[in-house]
């Protein structure tokens, strides 16, 4: 049978791939965001978030600290990449979210698996915030390898396990994979490409976001699917995205990290929904990966809250491994 031998978690924010002196440019997007979920869990404008920010936030905007955190993130990415390379796996299941890159409101599944023979990267389709860091998501229009047989088996198994999973064998004209997936191919795999099963969770957009518990149960079902595959392959699972953003919430991040370390599923299941909305919703990808790797132990590689504005906006970067 196949076996999940490794789990990894990595942020995929454009801020990871932008030198710190450009972070204020990225923060300009925050100023135009009318739905920044503040520390109270409610949507606000930038000015509203700024009006209640702790004065100590100024300490987070030190260029020296920015460089230190940026450097730590590069080590985090390199460590995740190294662990994947050293695991000698045959396939990688990546759990990420689609942010309107493939699915639109005419048909937006809660969960979907891509199982085409290859998957296309279309750099021209990158959204505005991603364009500044385009190199991190692949600069060429290019086909990447898909673990098609495993993906097909997973779809069959998940249906048997009462998961009404959506599927896709190709994208519409002009579309390519979302940035949650091309980041893994480009910055994590680099030139050592491994066939991928892209699992797309609708973490972002109401009304059909999977709950944390449903996300975890999906992960458990993915592990069962892998282990029922009559193929002697080694498989890794990667959670792509997170942690809290666009307003950084270190309290929620630390709760998630400790819950993963302690295998505290009740804490994960009861995460306040208002604090895992918008960008922070990608935490659900980590919860799903935890379900798929509950036979392994989680260890944090690094956590870096990369603030980029006086309002406390930015992205809290996380890197971790289940082994």
ABEGO torsion letter per residue (X at the ends): XBBBABBBBBBABAAAABBAAAAAAAAAAAAABABBBBAAGBBBBAAAAAAABBAAAAAAABAAAAAAAAAAAAAAAAAAAAAAAAAGBABBBBBBBBBGAABBAABBBABBBBABABBBBBAAABBAAAAAAAAAAEABBBBBBBBAAAAAAAAAAAAAAGBBBBBBABBBBGBBBBAAAAAAAAAAAEABBBBBBBBBBBAABOAABBBAAAAAAAAAAAAAAAAABBBBBBBBBBBBEOBBOABBBAAAAAAAAAAAAAGBAAAAAABBAAAABEAAAAAAAAAAAAAAAAABBBBBABBBBBBABAAGBEBBBBBBBBX
